Amino acid sequence: MAHRPRTKRPNDRNFPKVPARTIPSDKEEVRLNRYMARSGVCSRREADELIARGEVAVNGQTVVELGTKVTPRDTIEVHGRKIVPLNLAWYILNKPTDTITTTSDERGRRNVMDLFDLPEREKVGLFPVGRLDRDTKGVLLVTNDGDLAHRLMHPSYEIDKVYLVGTESELSDEDLAALLGGITLEDGPAKAGRAAFPDPTVRTVVGISIHEGRNRQVRRMFEALGHKVVSLERISYAGLSVKGIRRGKWRRLSRDEVSALYRKVKL
Ligand code: URA
C-alpha cells in the first residue's frame, strides 16, 4: 500500500496571533485610521473622528486628512502620546460570576482581565467585547482588535447572543410569546429572536437569543414580565460557545473562528 505523507494540520499553538494580511511590514503603507485601530486605541471610525478633530499627529505634524497613509516607521501620536501597532489577539473567556467586565477596578474587585494568566505585556490593549453583568457567567470575547470589536457590538450587524435564563417564577406560554413579540423597556422596544424552554417540564429555565447588547437587557425584559432572573448565562456569542473551557478559564480563538467573525461583520 502506498504510503501517504501526513499533512500537518494547523492548531492553536502554531496559529500566529496576527493573520498574515495584518502583519505590517516596515514599508507597508496603511491608512492612518487602520494603523490606529491596530494599535488598540480605538476603532477605525473613532480614529477618523480623532483625526478630523486635529487630535492626531504624524511625525510631529497634526493631520486632518482622513486618507493619510503611514508606515510603521512613522511616529504617530494621539493627544501627544505615541502609539504603536499591537499584535492582534483574540480570546474567549468563560466568565464566572462575581467578576466585573472591566480592565481595572479602583475598588479592587476581581475583573475579567485578572483571569488572563498572561505576561503583562501581552495584556496591553486587550479589552472585553461588550459587557456581562457581574453576576452573569459564560461567553465573553476579549481582544485588542478595535475594528472587529466595534462591529461585533454594533446592533446593525445583528450578532446573535444566546442566554440561558433561570427565573424565580414559572413562565407561561404567553410570556414566551411576549418575549418574541417585543417588550417595551424604558430605552425602547426589545425583542427575542428565539425563546423556548429547553425542557418543557421546567418553566423556570428559558433559552433566549437577542441581537442587541443593551445594559441589563435580558434581566430587564424578564422583569418587565414580572419574573425575577436568578441566574443568567451567555451560552453563545456569534456562534462561539465555551464548550470545553472551564469556568474562569480562556483559550485563544482559532484562525477559522476569527475568520468566521470577520465574515459575520463584513470585514
Ligand atoms: N443581559 C443582562 O441582563 N445581563 C447581561 O449580563 C447580559 C445580557
py3Dmol code that shows the C-alpha trace and the ligand (Angstrom):
import py3Dmol

protein = """\
ATOM      1  CA  MET A   1       0.000   0.000   0.000  1.00  0.00           C
ATOM      2  CA  ALA A   2       1.341   3.430  -0.933  1.00  0.00           C
ATOM      3  CA  HIS A   3       2.459   5.490   1.994  1.00  0.00           C
ATOM      4  CA  ARG A   4       0.557   8.756   2.183  1.00  0.00           C
ATOM      5  CA  PRO A   5       2.525  11.590   3.787  1.00  0.00           C
ATOM      6  CA  ARG A   6       0.679  13.069   6.753  1.00  0.00           C
ATOM      7  CA  THR A   7      -0.287  16.662   6.235  1.00  0.00           C
ATOM      8  CA  LYS A   8       0.448  18.960   9.135  1.00  0.00           C
ATOM      9  CA  ARG A   9      -2.795  20.327  10.453  1.00  0.00           C
ATOM     10  CA  PRO A  10      -2.896  23.834  11.824  1.00  0.00           C
ATOM     11  CA  ASN A  11      -3.619  24.064  15.512  1.00  0.00           C
ATOM     12  CA  ASP A  12      -3.810  26.841  18.033  1.00  0.00           C
ATOM     13  CA  ARG A  13      -0.175  26.518  19.041  1.00  0.00           C
ATOM     14  CA  ASN A  14       1.161  27.250  15.574  1.00  0.00           C
ATOM     15  CA  PHE A  15      -1.532  29.798  14.795  1.00  0.00           C
ATOM     16  CA  PRO A  16       0.166  33.193  14.734  1.00  0.00           C
ATOM     17  CA  LYS A  17      -1.611  35.827  16.779  1.00  0.00           C
ATOM     18  CA  VAL A  18      -1.656  38.071  13.724  1.00  0.00           C
ATOM     19  CA  PRO A  19      -3.247  36.848  10.499  1.00  0.00           C
ATOM     20  CA  ALA A  20      -0.747  37.217   7.665  1.00  0.00           C
ATOM     21  CA  ARG A  21      -2.636  40.013   5.989  1.00  0.00           C
ATOM     22  CA  THR A  22      -2.482  42.249   9.051  1.00  0.00           C
ATOM     23  CA  ILE A  23       1.236  41.960   9.832  1.00  0.00           C
ATOM     24  CA  PRO A  24       2.617  45.372   8.920  1.00  0.00           C
ATOM     25  CA  SER A  25       5.976  45.243   7.193  1.00  0.00           C
ATOM     26  CA  ASP A  26       8.336  48.146   7.771  1.00  0.00           C
ATOM     27  CA  LYS A  27       7.489  49.674   4.420  1.00  0.00           C
ATOM     28  CA  GLU A  28       3.813  48.840   4.229  1.00  0.00           C
ATOM     29  CA  GLU A  29       1.641  51.915   3.876  1.00  0.00           C
ATOM     30  CA  VAL A  30      -1.684  51.753   5.644  1.00  0.00           C
ATOM     31  CA  ARG A  31      -4.371  54.300   6.216  1.00  0.00           C
ATOM     32  CA  LEU A  32      -3.857  56.170   9.444  1.00  0.00           C
ATOM     33  CA  ASN A  33      -7.224  55.076  10.824  1.00  0.00           C
ATOM     34  CA  ARG A  34      -6.338  51.406  10.273  1.00  0.00           C
ATOM     35  CA  TYR A  35      -2.947  51.879  11.947  1.00  0.00           C
ATOM     36  CA  MET A  36      -4.686  53.464  14.933  1.00  0.00           C
ATOM     37  CA  ALA A  37      -7.215  50.643  15.161  1.00  0.00           C
ATOM     38  CA  ARG A  38      -4.359  48.119  15.039  1.00  0.00           C
ATOM     39  CA  SER A  39      -2.832  49.938  17.966  1.00  0.00           C
ATOM     40  CA  GLY A  40      -5.882  49.117  20.032  1.00  0.00           C
ATOM     41  CA  VAL A  41      -6.663  52.748  20.821  1.00  0.00           C
ATOM     42  CA  CYS A  42      -9.981  52.875  19.007  1.00  0.00           C
ATOM     43  CA  SER A  43     -11.971  51.606  16.059  1.00  0.00           C
ATOM     44  CA  ARG A  44     -11.345  52.954  12.558  1.00  0.00           C
ATOM     45  CA  ARG A  45     -14.457  55.090  12.735  1.00  0.00           C
ATOM     46  CA  GLU A  46     -13.390  56.627  16.050  1.00  0.00           C
ATOM     47  CA  ALA A  47      -9.924  57.172  14.554  1.00  0.00           C
ATOM     48  CA  ASP A  48     -11.490  59.208  11.734  1.00  0.00           C
ATOM     49  CA  GLU A  49     -13.226  61.366  14.315  1.00  0.00           C
ATOM     50  CA  LEU A  50      -9.978  61.917  16.240  1.00  0.00           C
ATOM     51  CA  ILE A  51      -8.160  62.780  13.003  1.00  0.00           C
ATOM     52  CA  ALA A  52     -10.879  65.190  11.873  1.00  0.00           C
ATOM     53  CA  ARG A  53     -10.750  66.919  15.263  1.00  0.00           C
ATOM     54  CA  GLY A  54      -6.998  67.501  14.851  1.00  0.00           C
ATOM     55  CA  GLU A  55      -6.064  65.223  17.751  1.00  0.00           C
ATOM     56  CA  VAL A  56      -3.601  63.062  15.800  1.00  0.00           C
ATOM     57  CA  ALA A  57      -0.056  63.949  14.722  1.00  0.00           C
ATOM     58  CA  VAL A  58       2.221  62.162  12.257  1.00  0.00           C
ATOM     59  CA  ASN A  59       5.926  62.845  12.741  1.00  0.00           C
ATOM     60  CA  GLY A  60       5.095  65.878  14.864  1.00  0.00           C
ATOM     61  CA  GLN A  61       2.607  67.420  12.393  1.00  0.00           C
ATOM     62  CA  THR A  62      -1.127  67.471  13.091  1.00  0.00           C
ATOM     63  CA  VAL A  63      -3.025  65.760  10.277  1.00  0.00           C
ATOM     64  CA  VAL A  64      -6.706  66.209   9.491  1.00  0.00           C
ATOM     65  CA  GLU A  65      -6.718  64.449   6.118  1.00  0.00           C
ATOM     66  CA  LEU A  66      -8.694  61.208   6.561  1.00  0.00           C
ATOM     67  CA  GLY A  67      -6.901  59.396   3.744  1.00  0.00           C
ATOM     68  CA  THR A  68      -3.421  59.941   5.250  1.00  0.00           C
ATOM     69  CA  LYS A  69      -1.165  56.902   4.774  1.00  0.00           C
ATOM     70  CA  VAL A  70       1.541  55.929   7.242  1.00  0.00           C
ATOM     71  CA  THR A  71       4.137  53.187   7.670  1.00  0.00           C
ATOM     72  CA  PRO A  72       5.415  51.623  10.907  1.00  0.00           C
ATOM     73  CA  ARG A  73       8.463  53.907  10.575  1.00  0.00           C
ATOM     74  CA  ASP A  74       6.326  56.997  11.130  1.00  0.00           C
ATOM     75  CA  THR A  75       5.723  58.350  14.619  1.00  0.00           C
ATOM     76  CA  ILE A  76       2.028  58.569  15.366  1.00  0.00           C
ATOM     77  CA  GLU A  77       0.746  60.465  18.374  1.00  0.00           C
ATOM     78  CA  VAL A  78      -2.784  60.712  19.717  1.00  0.00           C
ATOM     79  CA  HIS A  79      -3.277  63.535  22.214  1.00  0.00           C
ATOM     80  CA  GLY A  80       0.504  63.853  22.262  1.00  0.00           C
ATOM     81  CA  ARG A  81       1.080  60.201  23.237  1.00  0.00           C
ATOM     82  CA  LYS A  82       2.913  57.862  20.907  1.00  0.00           C
ATOM     83  CA  ILE A  83       1.032  54.766  19.792  1.00  0.00           C
ATOM     84  CA  VAL A  84       2.473  51.546  18.375  1.00  0.00           C
ATOM     85  CA  PRO A  85       0.705  48.768  16.474  1.00  0.00           C
ATOM     86  CA  LEU A  86      -0.083  45.702  18.529  1.00  0.00           C
ATOM     87  CA  ASN A  87      -0.113  42.096  17.501  1.00  0.00           C
ATOM     88  CA  LEU A  88      -3.779  41.332  17.206  1.00  0.00           C
ATOM     89  CA  ALA A  89      -5.064  38.716  19.623  1.00  0.00           C
ATOM     90  CA  TRP A  90      -8.481  37.170  20.194  1.00  0.00           C
ATOM     91  CA  TYR A  91      -9.602  35.166  23.210  1.00  0.00           C
ATOM     92  CA  ILE A  92     -12.767  33.560  24.506  1.00  0.00           C
ATOM     93  CA  LEU A  93     -13.294  33.531  28.264  1.00  0.00           C
ATOM     94  CA  ASN A  94     -15.769  31.502  30.264  1.00  0.00           C
ATOM     95  CA  LYS A  95     -16.625  34.304  32.658  1.00  0.00           C
ATOM     96  CA  PRO A  96     -17.535  33.276  36.177  1.00  0.00           C
ATOM     97  CA  THR A  97     -19.968  35.225  38.368  1.00  0.00           C
ATOM     98  CA  ASP A  98     -18.631  37.724  40.894  1.00  0.00           C
ATOM     99  CA  THR A  99     -16.306  39.197  38.256  1.00  0.00           C
ATOM    100  CA  ILE A 100     -16.749  42.587  36.671  1.00  0.00           C
ATOM    101  CA  THR A 101     -16.383  43.256  32.954  1.00  0.00           C
ATOM    102  CA  THR A 102     -13.740  45.987  33.065  1.00  0.00           C
ATOM    103  CA  THR A 103      -9.989  46.073  32.624  1.00  0.00           C
ATOM    104  CA  SER A 104      -9.363  47.585  36.070  1.00  0.00           C
ATOM    105  CA  ASP A 105     -11.349  48.493  39.152  1.00  0.00           C
ATOM    106  CA  GLU A 106     -10.424  51.132  41.680  1.00  0.00           C
ATOM    107  CA  ARG A 107     -12.326  49.198  44.364  1.00  0.00           C
ATOM    108  CA  GLY A 108     -10.107  46.179  43.791  1.00  0.00           C
ATOM    109  CA  ARG A 109     -12.911  43.838  42.731  1.00  0.00           C
ATOM    110  CA  ARG A 110     -11.947  40.921  40.501  1.00  0.00           C
ATOM    111  CA  ASN A 111     -12.209  41.911  36.845  1.00  0.00           C
ATOM    112  CA  VAL A 112     -12.166  39.762  33.735  1.00  0.00           C
ATOM    113  CA  MET A 113      -8.576  40.700  32.854  1.00  0.00           C
ATOM    114  CA  ASP A 114      -7.378  39.303  36.203  1.00  0.00           C
ATOM    115  CA  LEU A 115      -8.322  35.868  34.847  1.00  0.00           C
ATOM    116  CA  PHE A 116      -5.829  36.087  31.973  1.00  0.00           C
ATOM    117  CA  ASP A 117      -2.665  34.448  33.243  1.00  0.00           C
ATOM    118  CA  LEU A 118      -0.562  36.065  30.517  1.00  0.00           C
ATOM    119  CA  PRO A 119       2.573  38.210  30.826  1.00  0.00           C
ATOM    120  CA  GLU A 120       1.516  41.851  31.375  1.00  0.00           C
ATOM    121  CA  ARG A 121       2.996  42.910  28.029  1.00  0.00           C
ATOM    122  CA  GLU A 122       0.608  40.530  26.227  1.00  0.00           C
ATOM    123  CA  LYS A 123      -2.349  42.021  28.070  1.00  0.00           C
ATOM    124  CA  VAL A 124      -1.691  45.593  26.903  1.00  0.00           C
ATOM    125  CA  GLY A 125      -4.601  46.887  24.850  1.00  0.00           C
ATOM    126  CA  LEU A 126      -6.890  43.909  25.479  1.00  0.00           C
ATOM    127  CA  PHE A 127     -10.483  44.697  26.344  1.00  0.00           C
ATOM    128  CA  PRO A 128     -13.757  42.782  26.617  1.00  0.00           C
ATOM    129  CA  VAL A 129     -16.144  42.866  23.661  1.00  0.00           C
ATOM    130  CA  GLY A 130     -19.250  44.300  25.319  1.00  0.00           C
ATOM    131  CA  ARG A 131     -20.310  43.674  28.862  1.00  0.00           C
ATOM    132  CA  LEU A 132     -21.724  40.969  31.031  1.00  0.00           C
ATOM    133  CA  ASP A 133     -23.139  41.903  34.434  1.00  0.00           C
ATOM    134  CA  ARG A 134     -21.102  40.970  37.467  1.00  0.00           C
ATOM    135  CA  ASP A 135     -23.396  38.018  38.142  1.00  0.00           C
ATOM    136  CA  THR A 136     -23.741  36.839  34.560  1.00  0.00           C
ATOM    137  CA  LYS A 137     -21.475  33.992  33.512  1.00  0.00           C
ATOM    138  CA  GLY A 138     -20.475  32.466  30.193  1.00  0.00           C
ATOM    139  CA  VAL A 139     -19.056  33.551  26.851  1.00  0.00           C
ATOM    140  CA  LEU A 140     -17.048  36.768  26.750  1.00  0.00           C
ATOM    141  CA  LEU A 141     -14.707  37.657  23.905  1.00  0.00           C
ATOM    142  CA  VAL A 142     -11.565  39.605  24.737  1.00  0.00           C
ATOM    143  CA  THR A 143      -9.373  41.190  22.075  1.00  0.00           C
ATOM    144  CA  ASN A 144      -7.266  44.189  21.097  1.00  0.00           C
ATOM    145  CA  ASP A 145      -8.857  44.232  17.632  1.00  0.00           C
ATOM    146  CA  GLY A 146     -10.753  47.533  17.774  1.00  0.00           C
ATOM    147  CA  ASP A 147     -12.387  47.242  14.362  1.00  0.00           C
ATOM    148  CA  LEU A 148     -13.723  43.763  14.926  1.00  0.00           C
ATOM    149  CA  ALA A 149     -14.942  44.530  18.452  1.00  0.00           C
ATOM    150  CA  HIS A 150     -16.647  47.738  17.353  1.00  0.00           C
ATOM    151  CA  ARG A 151     -18.611  45.923  14.666  1.00  0.00           C
ATOM    152  CA  LEU A 152     -19.477  42.926  16.839  1.00  0.00           C
ATOM    153  CA  MET A 153     -21.000  45.314  19.367  1.00  0.00           C
ATOM    154  CA  HIS A 154     -22.858  47.391  16.794  1.00  0.00           C
ATOM    155  CA  PRO A 155     -26.545  46.387  16.622  1.00  0.00           C
ATOM    156  CA  SER A 156     -26.628  46.724  12.811  1.00  0.00           C
ATOM    157  CA  TYR A 157     -24.557  43.525  12.424  1.00  0.00           C
ATOM    158  CA  GLU A 158     -27.176  41.609  14.432  1.00  0.00           C
ATOM    159  CA  ILE A 159     -24.715  39.383  16.241  1.00  0.00           C
ATOM    160  CA  ASP A 160     -26.583  36.517  17.882  1.00  0.00           C
ATOM    161  CA  LYS A 161     -26.248  36.221  21.668  1.00  0.00           C
ATOM    162  CA  VAL A 162     -27.881  33.257  23.345  1.00  0.00           C
ATOM    163  CA  TYR A 163     -28.657  33.185  27.066  1.00  0.00           C
ATOM    164  CA  LEU A 164     -29.905  30.573  29.471  1.00  0.00           C
ATOM    165  CA  VAL A 165     -32.108  32.340  31.961  1.00  0.00           C
ATOM    166  CA  GLY A 166     -33.154  30.975  35.339  1.00  0.00           C
ATOM    167  CA  THR A 167     -36.169  32.672  36.913  1.00  0.00           C
ATOM    168  CA  GLU A 168     -37.762  32.665  40.352  1.00  0.00           C
ATOM    169  CA  SER A 169     -41.300  32.155  38.986  1.00  0.00           C
ATOM    170  CA  GLU A 170     -42.604  29.962  36.163  1.00  0.00           C
ATOM    171  CA  LEU A 171     -43.105  31.482  32.718  1.00  0.00           C
ATOM    172  CA  SER A 172     -46.313  30.913  30.756  1.00  0.00           C
ATOM    173  CA  ASP A 173     -46.645  30.371  27.000  1.00  0.00           C
ATOM    174  CA  GLU A 174     -47.922  33.975  26.859  1.00  0.00           C
ATOM    175  CA  ASP A 175     -44.674  35.146  28.456  1.00  0.00           C
ATOM    176  CA  LEU A 176     -42.671  33.376  25.735  1.00  0.00           C
ATOM    177  CA  ALA A 177     -44.905  34.923  23.077  1.00  0.00           C
ATOM    178  CA  ALA A 178     -44.363  38.354  24.654  1.00  0.00           C
ATOM    179  CA  LEU A 179     -40.575  37.908  24.567  1.00  0.00           C
ATOM    180  CA  LEU A 180     -40.812  37.017  20.863  1.00  0.00           C
ATOM    181  CA  GLY A 181     -43.322  39.759  20.082  1.00  0.00           C
ATOM    182  CA  GLY A 182     -41.354  42.537  21.759  1.00  0.00           C
ATOM    183  CA  ILE A 183     -41.382  44.221  25.147  1.00  0.00           C
ATOM    184  CA  THR A 184     -41.296  47.928  25.822  1.00  0.00           C
ATOM    185  CA  LEU A 185     -38.372  48.886  28.025  1.00  0.00           C
ATOM    186  CA  GLU A 186     -37.577  52.410  29.187  1.00  0.00           C
ATOM    187  CA  ASP A 187     -34.887  52.721  26.468  1.00  0.00           C
ATOM    188  CA  GLY A 188     -37.098  51.347  23.690  1.00  0.00           C
ATOM    189  CA  PRO A 189     -38.553  48.037  22.494  1.00  0.00           C
ATOM    190  CA  ALA A 190     -36.623  44.779  22.967  1.00  0.00           C
ATOM    191  CA  LYS A 191     -37.360  41.524  21.252  1.00  0.00           C
ATOM    192  CA  ALA A 192     -36.073  37.958  21.428  1.00  0.00           C
ATOM    193  CA  GLY A 193     -35.110  36.287  18.136  1.00  0.00           C
ATOM    194  CA  ARG A 194     -35.856  32.913  19.701  1.00  0.00           C
ATOM    195  CA  ALA A 195     -37.278  31.940  23.080  1.00  0.00           C
ATOM    196  CA  ALA A 196     -38.029  28.422  24.293  1.00  0.00           C
ATOM    197  CA  PHE A 197     -37.987  26.104  27.306  1.00  0.00           C
ATOM    198  CA  PRO A 198     -35.062  23.679  26.830  1.00  0.00           C
ATOM    199  CA  ASP A 199     -37.080  21.275  28.993  1.00  0.00           C
ATOM    200  CA  PRO A 200     -40.828  21.951  28.596  1.00  0.00           C
ATOM    201  CA  THR A 201     -41.479  20.497  32.070  1.00  0.00           C
ATOM    202  CA  VAL A 202     -39.209  23.129  33.699  1.00  0.00           C
ATOM    203  CA  ARG A 203     -40.729  26.560  33.198  1.00  0.00           C
ATOM    204  CA  THR A 204     -38.172  28.434  35.259  1.00  0.00           C
ATOM    205  CA  VAL A 205     -35.371  27.890  32.707  1.00  0.00           C
ATOM    206  CA  VAL A 206     -35.635  29.667  29.356  1.00  0.00           C
ATOM    207  CA  GLY A 207     -33.307  29.877  26.376  1.00  0.00           C
ATOM    208  CA  ILE A 208     -33.440  33.209  24.585  1.00  0.00           C
ATOM    209  CA  SER A 209     -31.494  34.849  21.780  1.00  0.00           C
ATOM    210  CA  ILE A 210     -31.126  38.580  21.252  1.00  0.00           C
ATOM    211  CA  HIS A 211     -29.210  40.712  18.772  1.00  0.00           C
ATOM    212  CA  GLU A 212     -28.570  43.788  20.835  1.00  0.00           C
ATOM    213  CA  GLY A 213     -26.465  44.203  23.935  1.00  0.00           C
ATOM    214  CA  ARG A 214     -28.188  46.909  25.897  1.00  0.00           C
ATOM    215  CA  ASN A 215     -27.424  47.334  29.560  1.00  0.00           C
ATOM    216  CA  ARG A 216     -29.025  44.513  31.633  1.00  0.00           C
ATOM    217  CA  GLN A 217     -31.294  43.856  28.682  1.00  0.00           C
ATOM    218  CA  VAL A 218     -32.233  40.250  29.410  1.00  0.00           C
ATOM    219  CA  ARG A 219     -32.862  40.881  33.103  1.00  0.00           C
ATOM    220  CA  ARG A 220     -35.000  43.904  32.263  1.00  0.00           C
ATOM    221  CA  MET A 221     -37.034  42.009  29.654  1.00  0.00           C
ATOM    222  CA  PHE A 222     -37.897  39.322  32.197  1.00  0.00           C
ATOM    223  CA  GLU A 223     -38.547  41.853  34.959  1.00  0.00           C
ATOM    224  CA  ALA A 224     -40.973  43.667  32.633  1.00  0.00           C
ATOM    225  CA  LEU A 225     -42.973  40.414  32.552  1.00  0.00           C
ATOM    226  CA  GLY A 226     -42.850  40.133  36.341  1.00  0.00           C
ATOM    227  CA  HIS A 227     -40.125  37.445  36.523  1.00  0.00           C
ATOM    228  CA  LYS A 228     -37.008  37.947  38.591  1.00  0.00           C
ATOM    229  CA  VAL A 229     -33.875  36.484  36.985  1.00  0.00           C
ATOM    230  CA  VAL A 230     -31.957  34.355  39.479  1.00  0.00           C
ATOM    231  CA  SER A 231     -29.253  33.049  37.127  1.00  0.00           C
ATOM    232  CA  LEU A 232     -28.021  34.204  33.759  1.00  0.00           C
ATOM    233  CA  GLU A 233     -25.514  32.516  31.488  1.00  0.00           C
ATOM    234  CA  ARG A 234     -24.472  33.534  27.983  1.00  0.00           C
ATOM    235  CA  ILE A 235     -24.123  30.206  26.245  1.00  0.00           C
ATOM    236  CA  SER A 236     -23.178  31.524  22.829  1.00  0.00           C
ATOM    237  CA  TYR A 237     -21.902  34.721  21.208  1.00  0.00           C
ATOM    238  CA  ALA A 238     -21.688  34.991  17.416  1.00  0.00           C
ATOM    239  CA  GLY A 239     -21.852  31.199  17.291  1.00  0.00           C
ATOM    240  CA  LEU A 240     -18.979  30.699  19.778  1.00  0.00           C
ATOM    241  CA  SER A 241     -19.598  28.718  22.939  1.00  0.00           C
ATOM    242  CA  VAL A 242     -17.465  27.947  25.985  1.00  0.00           C
ATOM    243  CA  LYS A 243     -17.674  24.198  25.366  1.00  0.00           C
ATOM    244  CA  GLY A 244     -14.515  22.655  26.767  1.00  0.00           C
ATOM    245  CA  ILE A 245     -13.446  25.788  28.675  1.00  0.00           C
ATOM    246  CA  ARG A 246     -13.791  25.552  32.431  1.00  0.00           C
ATOM    247  CA  ARG A 247     -15.395  28.453  34.298  1.00  0.00           C
ATOM    248  CA  GLY A 248     -12.831  31.228  34.805  1.00  0.00           C
ATOM    249  CA  LYS A 249     -10.589  29.853  32.020  1.00  0.00           C
ATOM    250  CA  TRP A 250      -9.945  31.067  28.486  1.00  0.00           C
ATOM    251  CA  ARG A 251      -8.447  29.995  25.186  1.00  0.00           C
ATOM    252  CA  ARG A 252      -7.248  31.702  22.040  1.00  0.00           C
ATOM    253  CA  LEU A 253      -9.663  31.698  19.114  1.00  0.00           C
ATOM    254  CA  SER A 254      -8.506  29.609  16.179  1.00  0.00           C
ATOM    255  CA  ARG A 255      -7.769  31.107  12.791  1.00  0.00           C
ATOM    256  CA  ASP A 256     -11.057  29.721  11.436  1.00  0.00           C
ATOM    257  CA  GLU A 257     -13.037  31.177  14.321  1.00  0.00           C
ATOM    258  CA  VAL A 258     -11.502  34.626  13.810  1.00  0.00           C
ATOM    259  CA  SER A 259     -12.150  34.449  10.060  1.00  0.00           C
ATOM    260  CA  ALA A 260     -15.770  33.499  10.714  1.00  0.00           C
ATOM    261  CA  LEU A 261     -16.166  36.549  12.986  1.00  0.00           C
ATOM    262  CA  TYR A 262     -14.638  38.786  10.322  1.00  0.00           C
ATOM    263  CA  ARG A 263     -17.081  37.419   7.755  1.00  0.00           C
ATOM    264  CA  LYS A 264     -20.046  37.960  10.085  1.00  0.00           C
ATOM    265  CA  VAL A 265     -19.243  41.674  10.387  1.00  0.00           C
ATOM    266  CA  LYS A 266     -18.196  42.078   6.733  1.00  0.00           C
ATOM    267  CA  LEU A 267     -14.565  42.918   7.401  1.00  0.00           C
TER     268      LEU A 267
END
"""
ligand_1 = """\
8
URA
N -28.445 40.868 29.678
C -28.378 41.101 31.006
O -29.369 41.446 31.633
N -27.202 40.942 31.610
C -26.085 40.528 30.985
O -25.038 40.380 31.617
C -26.172 40.280 29.620
C -27.360 40.462 28.970
"""
view = py3Dmol.view(width=600, height=400)
view.addModel(protein, "pdb")
view.setStyle({"model": 0}, {"cartoon": {"style": "trace"}})
view.addModel(ligand_1, "xyz")
view.setStyle({"model": 1}, {"stick": {}})
view.zoomTo()
view.show()
